[in-house]
Amino acid sequence: MALDESSLQKFGYMEREPLNAINIDPLQTGGILTDEARQALVQWGDGYSVCDFCPGTLDQIKKPKIKDFVHEALPEFIGADEVRVTNGARESKFAVMHSVANEGDWIVLDNLAHYSSHVAAQRARLNTETVSSTGHPDYWIDPEGYATAIENVIDENGKPPSMALLTYPDGNYGNLPDAKKVASICHEYDVPLLLNCAYSIGRMPVDANDIGADFIVGSGHKSMASSGPIGVLGVSEEYSDIVFRKSPTHKKKEIELLGCTARGATLMTMIASFPNVVKRTREWDREVENARWFSEKLENLGMTQVGDKPHNHDLMFFEAPNIYEISQKAKSGRYFLYKELKSRNIHGIKAGLTKFFKLSTFGAGRENLSTVVDAFDEIIKKYE
Amino acid sequence: MALDESSLQKFGYMEREPLNAINIDPLQTGGILTDEARQALVQWGDGYSVCDFCPGTLDQIKKPKIKDFVHEALPEFIGADEVRVTNGARESKFAVMHSVANEGDWIVLDNLAHYSSHVAAQRARLNTETVSSTGHPDYWIDPEGYATAIENVIDENGKPPSMALLTYPDGNYGNLPDAKKVASICHEYDVPLLLNCAYSIGRMPVDANDIGADFIVGSGHKSMASSGPIGVLGVSEEYSDIVFRKSPTHKKKEIELLGCTARGATLMTMIASFPNVVKRTREWDREVENARWFSEKLENLGMTQVGDKPHNHDLMFFEAPNIYEISQKAKSGRYFLYKELKSRNIHGIKAGLTKFFKLSTFGAGRENLSTVVDAFDEIIKKYE
């Protein structure tokens, strides 16, 4: 591509089509910015803006109040001894794996784990032993599966895995496993546990110390109303010198964070949204009620919600044989559902899916959720 | 910190004090957003906004036009066979080191390298052999130093280093070494070269293929008018299967990028600014003229610019014995210069520095630079 006037015109400012839709995309519902975060973006958007008064370490910046946020507010919020901001939950997971395990080591993780947990392990050149769920329709993770998996690793390698990982909740079914029990089982074998809370921190109350997790990771853009990429990483005192080890040549810089992570507006949006985010986690019960109400309504329309039931999270997976049947004869084929929802200003179910799909009710409120339920009702009737 | 109403009030939206100052901070001058990027921030600020229509891989997204940007425009702009966006230049450097070198291997780098080059090598658990500059006052990197360093590594380890790194320009003196020569020397030993262009890509014309660099990294927030953290990574065809290797379990995901990097507004600001950024690199001569003019003016006021002379970049390092002398008797001591400049709405020389400091003239324009020169003149006269 020659970079002449006409090809350059392809770039520049672009508009986002689904911006003002009712959004039920699990990836997006928890990352919609607060008004304060939107203001922060404009104020702090310039590159390296937060570094105006940097003393050499991002988390030590006093102006703006990053130090208090990282060292006082976040540890209290997620119940971790030491916290840092990172470039995302996956970057947090890799940082932990790369710190506590050596190449060739084994780790244990649930088979509902996000793909990025597997890819992080592959990047760290680790082997993985998975804990199976019960499969369809509950996809339940039995905590005892962690004991079995750890023992398998010991049997095969003569030593326990370097760590275990539990997805809380998983990103397909929104299932919340018994994390406390998993932590306690892992600790019986002296195996530290990482809790992947990309879909929980910022949505619901989570406390790493209460659960007994040694590492906890969260996602700003997924669940903390932040502009990404940004995540959080909480580490227990026992492991903080390992994960946050400093450079021998550049004493202020933490090696695993490459010295500095969310060096810009992303962090300021997380701080801007924080008061609202803390408060919304205190109203989590209402979100669960909305999810259950929505699940019941969709089931009344002929779909089936799989995973935990009654459900405990806004992320839900539905099987929709009736919608699939319509797609077999509809003019737009498997894209008919996407188009029908789009024409009703509803965004978030992946285009082309009909037989099953996931969605999230987080933050939508009962009124918008009613609109979505009515839309499904209308669409089904339209094709009857 | 209890997260009650009064402590939460410490966070939320904050204003940025130096936002509208004349900015000469080397970290910041190339990262000031264009109007288009500021608009993009508001439009694409929500978490995972760019993923509305993701086919499973960030760089393959067609709407917005990420695929064309990453696979057509960027390769042309930086002269690299394959390009990806990353979370920043340091993240790009680590990705390359972690891909092409094994733990315990050696790499060679210039001793003007940014701290994050060293920290990236430490994170990848590599050993480093440095190429010295000529020291004060030129800080010149002799390309032949790379031959010596490579031979030292061979002598000590029986094999050449896994790669070499050259900083182009360095972040202290703004020196532009003979990168072509360094590349050619490295290739004589079959050692691939990474060019750290955090301070050049987006400011001045740079072409990896023309120089002969195997890897090239740039920084969006430092030099491409982007909201960070975001960077670019260019790789020659020869190494692209290694650096961008895919997951065996998740076929669309590139391991070294953890599947996905700049998954949000950061990328949209880079795309929004791109037409302007391309055009400004074509006016680089004017920036160099401004830098030289500014350097001469400051030297006339009793300061000395060290490094390349005449200078070839907007980033410059000054020694200021006269300013230091004033600080010895000024009421605010070593903070006097910062305060005097601040009162004249000039930001970017690190608070507390007087004996020497670095600054950048990039994008300021002759009028603002005259204001800065006049400010120094006034300040010196005031304390005479």
Interface residues (C-beta under 8 A of the other chain):
Chain A: M1 A2 L3 S7 L8 Q9 K10 F11 G12 Y13 M14 E15 R16 E17 P18 L19 D25 L27 Q28 G30 G31 I32 L33 E36 A37 R38 Q39 A40 L41 V42 Q43 W44 G45 D46 G47 Y48 S49 C51 D52 F53 K63 P64 K65 D68 F69 E72 A73 E76 F77 N87 G88 R90 E91 F94 H98 E103 Y115 S116 H118 V119 A120 Q122 R123 S219 G220 H221 K222 A225 S226 S227 G228 P229 S247 P248 T249 H250 K253 I255 E256 L258 G259 C260 T261 A262 R263 G264 A265 T266 M268 T269 I271 A272 F274 P275 V278 K279 H347 A351
Chain B: M1 A2 L3 S7 L8 Q9 K10 F11 G12 Y13 M14 E15 R16 E17 P18 L19 D25 L27 Q28 G30 G31 I32 L33 E36 A37 R38 Q39 A40 L41 V42 Q43 W44 G45 D46 G47 Y48 S49 C51 D52 F53 K63 P64 K65 D68 F69 E72 A73 E76 F77 N87 G88 R90 E91 F94 H98 E103 Y115 S116 H118 V119 A120 Q122 R123 S219 G220 H221 K222 A225 S226 S227 G228 P229 S247 P248 T249 H250 K253 I255 E256 L258 G259 C260 T261 A262 R263 G264 A265 T266 M268 T269 I271 A272 F274 P275 V278 K279 H347 A351
